[in-house]
Amino acid sequence: MKKTICSLMFLCSVFVFSQQAIKNDTITQPDTKEIQEVIIKSQRKKQFADKSVYTFDKEALEKARYAKDLLQTLPELQLDPVSNTIISTKGGTSLFLINGVEATDLQIRSVPPGEVVKVEYYDIPPARWASRADMVVNIITRSTETGYVFGVDLMSGLTTGFVNGSAYANFTKGKNNFGLEYSLNLRDYDNRKVRSTYDYRLNGEHYRSEENRKDHFGYTSQNIALRYTRLVPDDYAFQAKFTTDIFSRFSKGTGESIFTKDSFAEEHEMFKNNGSSYVIPKLDLYYSKKAGTKDELSLNVVGSHYKTNTTETAREWIIPSGVPVYNNEMILKTQQTNFVGELAHTHDFAAGKLSSGYRISSTAISNDLNNLAGYSQYKVNYLEQYFYSEFSGKADKFSYRIGAGLTNIHNKSAENTFDEWSFTPKIILGYQLKNNQSLRLTSSYSPSSPWSSALSSNVVQLAPNIVQKGNPFLKSQQIFSNNLIYSFNNKHFDFNAALFYRYTDRVINQYYILDNTFGGYALTYENGKDAQRYGLQVTGAYKPFGNSILVLKAVLTPTSETLKTSKGALIKNDYLANNFVVSSEYKSFSVQYMFNMPVYTLNGAFLNTNENQNHFFASYKLKSWSFTAGMYWIGMPSEYKTKSLPESLVDYNTHTRIMNNKSMFVLGVSFDFSKGKKTEIQRKLNNETAPAATF
C-alpha cells in the first residue's frame, strides 16, 4: 500500500510540474487582507485555504439553462443521473447554499445562469457546517429585482417503476419573495434477487444456512416546500420556510434455503416483509440583523414533530412438514420531536473575519415496541451543544483559518446516560506556490455521536440462530483528521492531490457475539479501541481542447484502513476507490458517461462494496425545453456485495442484484422559464433536524 501511494505521488508530481501555467485562467493575488475579495469576471478560479471560487465565461453562461448546469462543470461535482441531483465525485455528504441560504435542488434550478456572480466550493467546510457536510457549495447571485421563475421536470423508466419528477415556482415583488416546490421520487421493483449464506459453529455443532430470495420492493418520497422571504438591504433579512417530507417504503420477499446442521440437511421456505412510513412537517425560521458595516447577528430555529411506523414480519419453516423454524414480528411506533437552534455573530476586522456562535440540537423519541423480546415502551433523548469561534484571514501568500469549539453530547435512554464535553480545535493553513498552484494543510478534532438504530434496544430475527440488536451503552467516537492538499489548475487541468490520515478513538464497530437470551448469535455494536484510515486521493478534470467539447473527470483513492476491536483484534483492508465521468457538450447537444469499479470497504463486521455505475445519457436543449434519453447499468443490474471478516464468529456473505434496472432505458423532459430576478438573502445559519428513527 505504501509503495502504491508513493508511486502515485511521484507520478502526480511529474504530471503537475510538467504542465505550463497559463496565468489568464487564474486570479492573481489582490493587495488586500479581506478573505472575501472581489472576483474578476474574466478569470475562472481562485484557490483559498478552505475553498475554491469559480466564475464562468460568456459561453458557459449562454449554454446553461440554470445554475445547476453551471455546477456540473466544476471539477469535483457531477450530475447523479439516478437522483437527478448534483453530487461530489469524491462521495460524502454535500450541502448547497444560495447566498449563504441552504438550498434544495429545485432552488438551484430556479436560478438563471445570468444571475450567478460566482460559486464558492468549500472542500473544507467552515465551523457552522462542518458537522453536517463533507463539502459545501455556495452560489452567489446578483442583486434583487421584481420577477418570477417556474419549471417542471419529469424522468421515467419505460419498462419498470422508476420516476423522478419535480415542479417549482418563485415570485418576487419589491422586498418580498414567495416560493413553492414539489418533488417526487418513486421506485417499484419486483425482481430483486438476494443470495446470502450464514456459516457458524454453535455448541460444538456446525451450522450453515443458504438462502435464495426474490423481493418486490420500492419506496415513494415526496417533498413539499413553501417559503416566504423579506429582505431589506443593509438592514435585516427574514425567512420562514415550511416543508413536509412524505415517505413510505416496502419490501416483500419469498424464497428457499438449505439449512445444514453437521451432516444433516433440510429444505426450508421463508418470507420476509418489512416497511416504514412517516410524514415530517418542519418549520424553519431565520432572521439576521446588520449592526453597522462590520457586524451581523443571525438566529435560526428549526423544529418538527411527527410519528414513524416501522414493521417487519418474517417466517421460516421446514418443507414439507411446515414446522416453524422461527417467527419474527416487529412493530415499532415512535413519536419524534426535533429541535435545532443557533445564534451566531460575525465581525469584519482589517486582517480578516471572526465568526462565533452557539448551536443546540435535541431529538426526543418515544418508542412503542413489540418484538422478539416482548412488548415495551421507552424513551430516548439525544442532546448536542456546540460552542464555536473561528478567525480567517490572509497575509501575502498565506491564508489561514483557526477555530476552536466546545461540544457536549448528552444521550439518555432507559438503560444508560452518556454525557461528555469535548474540545474541538481546527486549523487550516494555505500557501500560494504560484498563480495556479497552492498547498494546504488541515487538522481537526471532533466527536461523533452514535446513530439512533445503533443505540436502540430493538431486536429482529435475521436467520435461524441469528438476531440483530443495538447497544444503548455506546459512547461517542472521537475523530482526529489531517489532510495535506496540493492544487493545480490551468486551461486544461484542474487537479487536486490530497494525502490524508484519519484516526478514530472509541470507534463504533458492528460485530457478532454469543447471545444467551435467544440461544444463538447477535449482530450488535461496540466501541472498539480505535480505527485508522490513510492514503492518497487524486481528483480533478482534464479538458484536452480547453473547453467543454470533451471533459474527463476522475477520482482515484488508494486507501489503507485498520480497526482494532475492544478485545484487541486488528482488522485491515486495502482498496483503490475510483470514479470516472466522460462528458461532451456541443451547442445544444450534450452526452455523459459514468462508470466505476466497485471496491470492498470496511464497515464494522463486514466488507461492503459500493454501488456499481455504468450509465450513459444524452440531452438536447431547445430554448426553455430540455429532452433527455439515457440508459442505467448498461448490460448489468445494480449489485451490492457484503462479506464478513475472517475474525467474525459468523461467516456471512450476501449478493444482491436489482434485475429491473439492468440496461434500464429512461426518457426525460423539463421546462424552465424565468423573467426578472428574485430575492435571495445572504443567510449565515443553516440547520437540519435529525432524520426519522427507524431500525
N, C-alpha and C positions, 0 to 999 in steps of 0.2 A: 504493500500500500504506500509506504514512504517513497519507494523508488518511483512508483507511478506518479505521485504528487510532484516530486522533484523534477521528473522528466517533463510533465505538463507545464510547470512553472518556467522551465528553461525554454521550451518551445514558445510559450506565450511571450516571454521577454524578447526572444529573437523576432517573433512576428510583429510585436508592437513597435519596437525601436527601428525596424527596417522600413516603417511607413513614413512617408513625407508629411509633415504637419502642414495643413492649409489654414492659415490664420483667418481667412474670411468666414470660416464656419464656427468660430469660437469667439465668445465675447471677451474682450480684453479686460484686464483688471481696472476698475474705476478708482479714482482717488477719493475714497470715502470710507468712513468707519461703519456706516449703516449696512447691515447684512441684507436688507431687502432693497437693493438698488434698482434703478430703472433698467429695464431690459431693452436693448437696442433692437428695433424691429427687423433689420436686415440680417441679423445674426441668429443662430439657431439654438445653441446650447451654452449654458454656464454651469459649472460644477462648483458646489459648495461642500462644506464638511458633511452635511446631513442630507443634501438633496441635489437634484439637477433641475435646472429651469430651462424649459423649451419654448421657443417661439416658432411660428410657421410662416413660410413664404406664401406669396400670392397664389402659386399653383396649387399648393396643398389646401388652402382655404377654398379655392374655387371647386376642387374635386369633392370636398367633403359635403355631406348632407347636413351633418350636425356635429357637435363636439365629440360625440362618441367615435366618429370616423377618425378624428384627429388623434385620439388616444391610441388607436390601433397602430399608428405609425411610430410610437415610442419604442425604443429597442427592447425594453423588458416587459412590454404589455402585448396582449394578443386577444383576439375575439374568440371566446369559447363557443363553438357552434352548438353544443348541446344545450347550454343555458341561455345562449344569445347575450352574454354579458362579457364585459372586459375583465380579464384576469391577469395575474402576473405569470410570466413564463417560468418563474422560479417556484411557483406554488405558494402556499401560505395564505393568510387572510389579507384581503385588500379593503381599504376604506377610501371612498371617493367623496370629495367636497367640491362645492361651487362657492367661491369667495369665502372659504372657511366654514361653510354650512354643509353638514352631512347631506349627501345627495344620493338618490336612487338612480338606477339605470335609466329610468324614464325621464328624470330631471336632466340627466346628461344629454339625452336625446333632444330635449326641448331647447337646448342652447344652440342657436345658429352659429356656424363656424366663424362668420364675420364678427361675432361678439367676443371671441376668445382673444385676449391680450397675450396670455402666456399660460403655461401649465407647470406647476411645481410637483416634481416627483420625489417624494421622501422615501428613500430606501432605508433610512434610519428615522423612524417617526419621533416627533417631539414628545415630551413627557405626557401631555394630556391625551395622546392617542397611543402611546407605547404599549399599554396593557391590552389594547383592543385589536391591533393590526400589525402585520409584518411590514406593510408598506402603505403609504398614503399618497393619493393624487389629489391636488388642489387646482381646480380650473379657475383662473382669474378672468373675469369678464369686464366689459365696458360699463359706463355709467347708465343709469336707468332712463327709460323713455316709455311713453304710453304705447301699448301694442298687445298682440295676442299671438299664441302659437298652439298648434294642436297636431296630433298624429295618431296613427293606428299601425299595428304590426301583427302579422299572423304567419306562423310557420307550422307545417303539419306533415306528418308521415302519411303516405298514401296507402300503406298496407298494414299498419298497426296503430295502436293507441299512443300517439306522440303529438302533443300540441303545445306550442308556445304562443301566447297572444298577449297583447297589451294595447292600451289607449291612454292618452294624456291630453290635458288642455291647461293652458295658463293665460290669464288675462291681467294686464297691468293698466292702472289709471292713476296718474299722479303718484302719490307716495304709497299706494296700496296695490297689493298683488294677491290674486286668488289662483289656486292650483288644485287640480283634480287628477288622480291617477287610478288606473286599474290594471292589474296583471294576472295572468293565468298560466300555470304550468301543469299539464296533465300527462300522466303516464299510465298505460294499461297494457301490460304484457302478460300473455297467457302461456308462454313457453320458456320458463327459466328452469334450467337443469342444474341440479346440485348433486355432487357426489362427495361423500365425506366418510372418513374412517376414524374410529376410536380404537386404540390398541393399548392395553394396560394389564398389569398384574394386580390382583386383589385377593388378600387372604391366601396367598400361595398358589392361586389359580390364574391361568392366562385367559383374558377376555379379548374379544375382537368383534366390533360391530361395523359392518359395511353398509352404508345407506346410499340408495339411488332415489332421488325425489324430483318431481316435476311440480313447479309452482305457477300459480296465477297471482300476480301481484301488481300493485300500482299505487299511485298517490295523486291527489289533487291539491295544489297550493294556490291560493288566491290572496291578493293584497289590494286593499282599497285605501287611498290616502287623500286627505283633504287638508289644504294649507291656507293660512292667511298670514300675510307679511305686511308690516308697515315700517317704512324706512324714512327717517328724517336725516338727511346727510349732515355729517359732522355734529350730530346731537345724540340720537338714540335709534335703536332698531328693536322691533318686537316681532316674534313669530310664534304662532300657535299651529301645531300640526296634530291632526287626529288620524290614526291609522288603525286598520283592522286586518289581522292575519287570520285566514281561514284555512285550516289544514286537516286532511284526513289521509290515512294510508291503510292498506290491507295486504295480506298475503295468505293464500290458501294453497296448501301443498299436500300431495299424496305420494306415497312411494312404498318401496320394499327394502328389506335389509336382510343380510345374513348375519346371524348372531352366533358366535362361537365361544364355547367355554371348554378350554383344553381341546380335546379331540372331538367333542360333541358339538354339532352344528344344527341350527334350526332356522326356518324361514319366518320372517316377521313382515307384517304390513303396518302402515302408520299413516297418520295425517297430522299436519302441523299448521295451525291457523293463528294469525295474530293481526292486530290492528290498533290504531290510536287516532284520536281526533281532538281538536281544540279550536277555539275562536279567541284570539287575543286582541282586545281593544286597548289602544295605547294613546296616551296624551303626552305631548312633548311641548313644553313651554320654554321660550328663550327670550332673554332681554339683555341688551348691552347699552351702556351709557358712556359717552365721552366725557372726560374731565380735563378740560383744557386740550392742548395739542399733543401731549405726551402720555396721557393716562387713559386707560379704558377699564371699566368694571363690567363683568359679564356674569350672568346667572342662568343656569339650565336645570330644569326639573323634568324628569320623565317618570311616568307611573303606569302600571297596568294591573288588572285583577281579572282572573279567568279560571275556568275549570278544564282539566285534562282527563280524558278517559282512555285507558290502555287495557287491552285484553290479550290473552294468549291461551290457546287451548291446543293440547297435543295428546295423542294416544298412540300406543304401540301394542300390538297383540300378536300371538302366535298363530301361524297358519297350519292346519285348518281348524284347530280346536277353538280359536277365539279367546283363549285365556289371556287376560291382560298382562302386559309386561310393566307398563306404567301408564298412569293417567295424570296429566298436568293441566291445571286450570288456574290462571292468574287473572284477577280483576283488580285494577288499580285506578282509583278515582282520587284526583288531587284538586285542591283549591290553592292557587298560587297568587301571591301578591308580590310585585316587584316595584322597587323604587330606586331611582338614581338622582342625586342632587350634586351640583358642582358650582362653586363660586371661584372666580379667577380674576386676577388683576395683571395688567401689563403696563410697563413703563419704559419709554424710549430714552436711553442715555446717548450721549455723543459717541460712546465707544461700542454701543450695542443695545440689546433689548433684554429686559428682565421680565420673566413670566413666573407667577406664583399662583397657587390655588389649593383648594381642598375639595375632595370628592368622596361621597359616601354612597355605597350601593348595598341594598338589602333585598334578600329573597326569603320569603316565608312560605313554606309549603305544608299543607295539612293533608295527610295521606289516609285513605280508607282502603285497606288492602286485604285481599283474600287470596291465599296461595298455598303452597305445599305445607307451610308451617302453620296454617290455620288463618283465622281472622285477626286483624289487628288495626288499631288506629294510633297514629303517632304524628308528631310534628317535627319539622327540622327548620332551622334558621341559618342562613348564610349572610354574614355581615362583613363588609370590607371598607376600610377607611384609608385614604391616601392623601398625605400632605406632600406637596412638591414645590420646588423652586429651581429655575434654571436660567442661566445667563448665556447669551450667544452674541458673538461679535467677530471682528476681523482686525488684523494688524499686518499690513503689507500683504505678503503672500500666504500668511497664516490665517486660518479661520478656526473657530472653536465653539463648542457648546458644553458647558459644565453644569450639571444638575445634581440635586440631592433630594431624596424623598424619604418619607417615613410611612410604612404600610402596616396596617393592623388587619389580621384575618381572624374572625371570630365565628366558628362553625359550631352549632349546637344541635344535637339530636337527642333522641330518647336515651341512647346508650352512652353518649360521650359529649364533652365540650372541649373544643380546641381553641385556644386564644394565644396569639403570638404577634409581637411587634418586630418589624424588620427594617433596617436601614437600607435604602435603595439608591446608591450613588450611580452616576452615569457620566462619562466623559467622551467627547468626540473631538478629535484634532484633525485638521486638514491642511495640506500644503500644496500650493500650485507649482508643479515642477516646470511646466511650460504653459503656453496659452491653451493647449489642448490635452494636457496631461496633469493628473493630480494624484496625490497619495493621501489616504485617510486611515485613521486608527480609531476604533471604538471599543469601549469597555463598559459593561453594565452588570448590575447585580439586582435581582428581583425575585419575589416569591410568586408561586403559582398554586392556587387553591385546587383541591380535588373537585371533579365534576360531580353532579348530583347522583348519577347512576352508580358511580364508584363508591359513594358514601351510603348508598341505600342498603337497607337490611332485607330487601326483597329477595325471593328465591324462586328460580324457574328450573324446570327439567330440560336438559339438552339431549340426553340419550340414556339408555339403561345404565344405572350406577353413576351417572354424571349430572351434576346440577351446577347452576351459576348463581352467585350472590355477591353483594357489595360488602364493604368493610367500613362501618361507621367510625372506626378508630384511626382512620388515615390522617396523616399530618400533611401540611403543605410542602411542596417542593421548593428548593432554593436554587435559582439558576444564575450561573456566572458565565457571561457571554463575551467573546472577544473577536474582533474582525480587523484584518489589515487589507485595505482595498486599493487597488491600482486602477485608474480610469484613463481611457484614451479615446479621442474621437477626432475624425476629420470628415471630409466629404463622403468617404466610402465606408468608414468604420465607426461604430460606437461600441466600445468594448470595456468590460469590467472583469478583473480577476481578483477574487477575494479569498485569502487564507482565513479559515475560521476555526475556532475552538470553543466548545460549549461544555461546561461542567455542571451537572445537576446533583445536588445533595438531597438525600432522602427521596430519591426518585420513586415515583408511583409505578409499581410493577404488577402486572397481572400474571397469575400462576395457579397451578393445580395443587391442592392439598388433600390429605385424607380427611374425610368428613364423618365424624361419628354419629351426627344427628340423623343423616339419611343413609348411612351404611355404604358409602362409596367415595367418590372424589368430588370436590367442589372447585370450580373455577372462580377465583376471588382475587382480591387486591392486597398488596402490602406496600410498605415503604422500604424499598431496597436501600443499600448503603449509598451508592452513587452511580452515575452514568456519565459517559464522556462521548463526545462526537467531534471529530476534526476532519479537515480535508480542504479541498480547493474547489471553488465554484467559478466557472468561466461562463459569462453571459454576454450577449451583445447581438448586434445586427451588422450585416455586410451588404452594401449596395454596389454591385460591380460597375454600374453605369452612373452612380451618383444620384440616382432618382428612384422613383417607385416602380419603374419598369420591372425590376427584379430585386427582391429583398429576401435575404436569408437570415433567419433568427435561430439562435441555438443556445441551449443551456447544457453544460457538462459539469457534473459534480462528483468526482471521485471522493468517497467518504469512508471513514472507518468509525465504527461505533461499538462501545462496550457498555455492559451493565453488570453491576455487582449486586447480587441478591442479599437479603438480610442474613443469610447463612454463609455468605462469602463466596458463593459460586460465581465464576466470571463467565459472562456470555459475550461473544464477539461476533461482529458481522461487518463485511466489507461489500461495497456496491458502487456502481457507476451510474448515478441518476442522469437522465438525459431527456431532452425535449427539442423538437425541431419544427420550424414553420417556414414554408416557402410561399411567397406571395408575389403577385404581379398585378399592376394596375396600369391601364392604358385608356385614356379618355374616359368613357363611361363604363368600360368593362373592367372587372377585377376577378381574380381567382386566388384561392388559398388552399394549401395542402398542409396538413398537420400529421405528424407521426411521432412515435416514441418506441422504445424497447423497455417493457416493464422490468422492474428490479425488485428484489426482496429487501424490505427494510424491517428493522426490529420494532416490535410492538408488544411489549410485555412478554407473555409466554409464547408468542408466535412470531413468525416471519410472514409479512403480508406483501403482496405485490400491489403496485399502483395500477390504475385503470389504463388499459391499452388504448392507443389512439391510431387511427388510420382514416382520416376524414378529408374529403375534397369538396370545395364549394366554388360556385361561380355566380357573379352578380352583374346586373346591368341597371344603370341609373338613367331615368328619363324624367327630367325636371324634378318634381316633388315626389316621384314614384321610384321605388326600387324593387327589382324582381330577383329572386334568389332560387337556385336549384343546387342540390348537393346530395352527397351520399356519406353516411356514417359507417364506420367499421367495415371498410371495403374488403370483401372476401373473408370476413371473420366476425364472430359475435364479440360483444364486450365480455371480458372474462376477468375473474378475480381468484387468486390462489392464496391459501393460507396453510402453513405447516408449523408444527410445534418444534421446539428446540430439542436437541439431544438431552438436555438436562431435565426436561419435563417429565413428570410422573405419568402423564398420559401422552401417548404418541397420536397426534391428531393431524389429519390432512383434509382439506376440502378444496374443491374446484367448482366454481360457479360460472355458468355461461348463460347469457340472455340471448336466446336464439332469435327473438323477434327483431332485434336491431342489427342483425347480420346484413350487411350491404343494404341498409335502410335508406331508401330514397325519399327525400323531402322537398317540398316546394314552399316558398315564402314570398310574401308581398308586403310592402309597407308604404305609407303615405305620410309625409311630414310637410307642414306649411307654417310659415311664420310671417308676421308683419309687425314692424317696430321692435321694441326691446322690452325687457321685463325687469322687475325689481329683484335684485339679488343682494342679500345682506352679507357683510363680512362677519360671520359668526365665529366666535372664538372657542365655544364649548360644544362638544358633540358626544352624546352618551346613548347607550342602549341597555335595556333591561335584560335580565337573564333569559335564556331560552326555556321552552316548556320542559318540565321534568318528566321524562319517561324512562323506562328500563328496557 
